[in-house]
Amino acid sequence: MRVQTRRVTLVDAGSALVAVAGCVLLGVAGLAGWQWSAAMAALLAIRRAAPVAMLVLVAVVSGVHVLLSQSFMFPGDLVSLVAVHAVAAHAPGRLRHAGLLLGAAGAVLVVGHALHEHRPGAALPAVLIVATALAAWSTGLMQRQQRIAVRHAEHRRRLAELDSATRAQLAVHEERTRISQEMHDIIAHSLASIIAQAEGGRVAARADALVAGPLFDRIAGIGREALSDVKRLLTVVDHDAHDRHAKGLRELPELLASVAAAGLDVTTSVEGRAHSLAPGMDLAVYRVIQECLTNVLKHSPRPQAQLHMGWTSTLLTVSVTSPAAERHPMVEGRGLSGIRQRCALFTGECAVTGDAGLFTVTTTWPLAPQGAAS
């Protein structure tokens, strides 16, 4: 801004210097009253920095000259039109109309002087003064509107850039949240299963090596599956592509078998006819069930859970009920927070209740086409 202001000042000062030099040359050539024109030309230096002050000074100099010489001055009076233009283009607020007053005052002065001297034909110069002042004011006002339009366009461009940057930051944040939630779901479930089976395997190894062998095989299988899921997730991130091999409800039997192997007794009930879900919602529902069963495996005093899935034409209801720990208040940690986030992503809802020694997590998922879009 300072550089632009300095450039404007230098340009106006240079224009004034050239105009003054031209008036001096006209005086050398024999033009009478060139000093008045030079004084008017010097005011060009402030035409954009102080347009109202320039207009006032131009009016004073021009008026004094007319009263003393009873004539117009050339080329000094042309600076009056520049002053009218500058006020219309650069003066603040309603002062942009002040230039019209100078034109009207000049016309009145000419007509009044002509009538006082009883000179005919005073109307023509008056009309010429008003017309030229109006033309200068109109072009200045047009330049003002163009400058405002350019400023507004620049402002809109900056807002668009800011909006684009904000959207990019939100997209990065959402992707980080998604990756973090996926890593939590994968690792938390797998580690819970591994820990539960490893504790059982330690006991089984002491009692019967034939029982311990398959148990440790399952532990290794769960670890390999978790590692594969993590690699798949990181591959998706590296290639910035959609996860075409994401898990879903079709893997639900494997999930139930996995938690059963970890010692969790799950009773499953399904009501209604299942629908095909969009990949994003399919993965979200799967992860919610996985998180609920993992929480039961980690926190429930008894390894028991009831999984109920209710299907209607417009809604999927998933609830997981398990025994609640007594004398321990419910603390909503990362797992439940992730469940709520997944539900909200698909305009669903999550309700957590605890009564009669039971702890229930109920999620509802709209199945309308707009709600099922991933």
Beta strands, then each sheet from edge to edge (+ up, - down):
strand 1: 265-271
strand 2: 304-311
strand 3: 315-323
strand 4: 349-355
strand 5: 358-366
sheet 1: 1+ 2+ 3- 5+ 4-
end
